[in-house]
Amino acid sequence: MARTEQTTLGIGMVGYAFMGAAHSQGWRTVGRVFDLPMRPVLAAVCGRDRAAVRAAADKHGWADAETDWRDLVARDDVQVVDICTPGDSHAEIAIAALEAGKHVLCEKPLANSVEEAEAMASAARRAREQGVVAMVGFNYRRTPAMAFARRMVEEGRIGAFRHVRISYLQDWLVDPEFPLTWRLEREHAGSGALGDLGAHIVDLAQYLSGETLVGVSAIAETFVRERPLPGGGSRGTVTVDDAVLFTGRLASGALAFFEATRMAAGRKNSLRLELNGERGSLAFDLERLNELSFHDHTEPVASAGFRRILVTEPDHPYLEAWWPPGHALGYEHTFVHQARDLVEAIATGSDPSPSFADGLQVQRVLAAVEESAEKNAVYTPVPAQEVP
Ligand SMILES: NC(=O)c1ccc[n+]([C@@H]2O[C@H](COP(=O)([O-])OP(=O)(O)OC[C@H]3O[C@@H](n4cnc5c(N)ncnc54)[C@H](O)[C@@H]3O)[C@@H](O)[C@H]2O)c1
């Protein structure tokens, strides 16, 4: 269909700071790179401060601005509600949007608790019967190298899984004077490094392996327990973890190891993983996100070894629409790919991935990790329940 004949898809976004900027970039760009069955239109963005949200709308290319997310959800020109707020508002906004018949993209982690995530997944299932789609923003799946790794796993290139090893390390909390922002308060964030970074690596482990975690054993620590309140003055209590380590067992019996911390001095956004299977291994480092390392263990041992795959060929996932081979992509492209996959799911009526049910499953893993850490690493099963 020619671009001028495309049906439009009105987007309404809630929150316009870090993820709001990244999602705006995705929505602005996606229809100019990929041939889409529908044309996303940046209808309106929502914040709580009228002047600030108007300025954000102008900066990021949104036609209109709202100061109450309920008004955004009710707009006739909004068909997709994109939630880029802290976890404490995900459930309320997503459920209201789904009940109003709007498609939803919700940032990760899906919610701040299993109960909220269950209510959201349940609302998504009801809405799905009306053709409405709900997706979680686990954007690292949309790195071409990660999507290609998944394809290689599906093709059996590394065989049955033995090990998954993933760390996600940042260092912005090393300074004990860093202020007590919402990410350090349980009531707003749900958890600390666990929900912020751990959610991503749990999702990646399950996505890449095609399996779910069935149990975990965890330890966690809050190294700096009091921090200055934003704006200065007195100090407040940190109510989430600074760092968490956990082991896990996948459904097949493979073993997984996870580390998430915002206290790894010198590590800015270091997400590294390695998968070992009976036929080979795959390794990835987000700081070199156009590359995938692959070792084929079926090759003659004398010449076998890890080799670097430059994931920039048109045959690689998402790359058909971008630049010539070797012209690398970056972080922001994951949000363009996320927007593309959501538009395709809406237009074709297919199941979105990752769905709210996938987000709920990750939430159950996070809850099991917290329970295990509270009991000083007692092995804790992850309930294998359907969406209620
Ligand atoms: N996918 C990723 O890689 C990634 C990275 C960072 C954050 N996140 C997730 O994205 C979400 C937002 O994080 P962020 O880093 O953008 O936070 P942020 O603090 O940068 O931005 C939050 C925004 O939400 C707005 N907001 C809060 N409550 C609101 C309400 N009730 N109504 C309207 N607006 C409201 C704030 O004004 C702000 O604009 C969180 O769930 C976080 O876990 C995901």
The ligand as an SDF file (V2000), in Angstrom:
LIG
                    3D

 44 48  0  0  0  0  0  0  0  0999 V2000
   13.6140   -0.3360   28.4080 N   0  0  0  0  0  0  0  0  0  0  0  0
   14.6250    0.2210   29.0550 C   0  0  0  0  0  0  0  0  0  0  0  0
   15.7770   -0.0330   28.7400 O   0  0  0  0  0  0  0  0  0  0  0  0
   14.3450    1.1760   30.1890 C   0  0  0  0  0  0  0  0  0  0  0  0
   15.3120    2.0930   30.5950 C   0  0  0  0  0  0  0  0  0  0  0  0
   14.9890    2.9890   31.6060 C   0  0  0  0  0  0  0  0  0  0  0  0
   13.7490    2.9380   32.2160 C   0  0  0  0  0  0  0  0  0  0  0  0
   12.8380    2.0050   31.8170 N   0  0  0  0  0  0  0  0  0  0  0  0
   11.5000    1.9490   32.4430 C   0  0  0  0  0  0  0  0  0  0  0  0
   10.7230    3.0230   31.9140 O   0  0  0  0  0  0  0  0  0  0  0  0
    9.8560    3.5550   32.9210 C   0  0  0  0  0  0  0  0  0  0  0  0
   10.1490    5.0380   33.0890 C   0  0  0  0  0  0  0  0  0  0  0  0
   11.5200    5.1860   33.4240 O   0  0  0  0  0  0  0  0  0  0  0  0
   12.3300    6.5110   32.9820 P   0  0  0  0  0  0  0  0  0  0  0  0
   13.7630    6.1550   33.0880 O   0  0  0  0  0  0  0  0  0  0  0  0
   11.8300    7.0750   31.7250 O   0  0  0  0  0  0  0  0  0  0  0  0
   11.9290    7.4720   34.2030 O   0  0  0  0  0  0  0  0  0  0  0  0
   12.0450    9.0440   34.2590 P   0  0  0  0  0  0  0  0  0  0  0  0
   12.0620    9.4120   35.6940 O   0  0  0  0  0  0  0  0  0  0  0  0
   13.1460    9.5130   33.3650 O   0  0  0  0  0  0  0  0  0  0  0  0
   10.6540    9.5180   33.5960 O   0  0  0  0  0  0  0  0  0  0  0  0
    9.4120    9.2270   34.1910 C   0  0  0  0  0  0  0  0  0  0  0  0
    8.3660   10.1260   33.5600 C   0  0  0  0  0  0  0  0  0  0  0  0
    7.0810    9.7560   34.0470 O   0  0  0  0  0  0  0  0  0  0  0  0
    6.3660   10.9370   34.3920 C   0  0  0  0  0  0  0  0  0  0  0  0
    5.2950   10.5820   35.3220 N   0  0  0  0  0  0  0  0  0  0  0  0
    5.4010    9.9580   36.5080 C   0  0  0  0  0  0  0  0  0  0  0  0
    4.1730    9.7410   37.0220 N   0  0  0  0  0  0  0  0  0  0  0  0
    3.2820   10.2240   36.1190 C   0  0  0  0  0  0  0  0  0  0  0  0
    1.8660   10.3040   36.0780 C   0  0  0  0  0  0  0  0  0  0  0  0
    1.1140    9.8260   37.0750 N   0  0  0  0  0  0  0  0  0  0  0  0
    1.2790   10.8680   35.0010 N   0  0  0  0  0  0  0  0  0  0  0  0
    2.0320   11.3510   33.9840 C   0  0  0  0  0  0  0  0  0  0  0  0
    3.3720   11.2980   33.9770 N   0  0  0  0  0  0  0  0  0  0  0  0
    3.9870   10.7510   35.0280 C   0  0  0  0  0  0  0  0  0  0  0  0
    7.4380   11.8650   34.9270 C   0  0  0  0  0  0  0  0  0  0  0  0
    7.0160   13.1950   34.9580 O   0  0  0  0  0  0  0  0  0  0  0  0
    8.5410   11.6010   33.8740 C   0  0  0  0  0  0  0  0  0  0  0  0
    8.2790   12.3370   32.6930 O   0  0  0  0  0  0  0  0  0  0  0  0
   10.1050    2.7160   34.1640 C   0  0  0  0  0  0  0  0  0  0  0  0
    9.1700    1.6800   34.2000 O   0  0  0  0  0  0  0  0  0  0  0  0
   11.5100    2.1550   33.9410 C   0  0  0  0  0  0  0  0  0  0  0  0
   11.7330    0.9100   34.6170 O   0  0  0  0  0  0  0  0  0  0  0  0
   13.1060    1.1410   30.8080 C   0  0  0  0  0  0  0  0  0  0  0  0
  1  2  1  0
  2  3  2  0
  2  4  1  0
  4  5  1  0
  4 44  2  0
  5  6  2  0
  6  7  1  0
  7  8  2  0
  8  9  1  0
  8 44  1  0
  9 10  1  0
  9 42  1  0
 10 11  1  0
 11 12  1  0
 11 40  1  0
 12 13  1  0
 13 14  1  0
 14 15  2  0
 14 16  1  0
 14 17  1  0
 17 18  1  0
 18 19  2  0
 18 20  1  0
 18 21  1  0
 21 22  1  0
 22 23  1  0
 23 24  1  0
 23 38  1  0
 24 25  1  0
 25 26  1  0
 25 36  1  0
 26 27  1  0
 26 35  1  0
 27 28  2  0
 28 29  1  0
 29 30  1  0
 29 35  2  0
 30 31  1  0
 30 32  2  0
 32 33  1  0
 33 34  2  0
 34 35  1  0
 36 37  1  0
 36 38  1  0
 38 39  1  0
 40 41  1  0
 40 42  1  0
 42 43  1  0
M  CHG  2   8   1  16  -1
M  END
$$$$
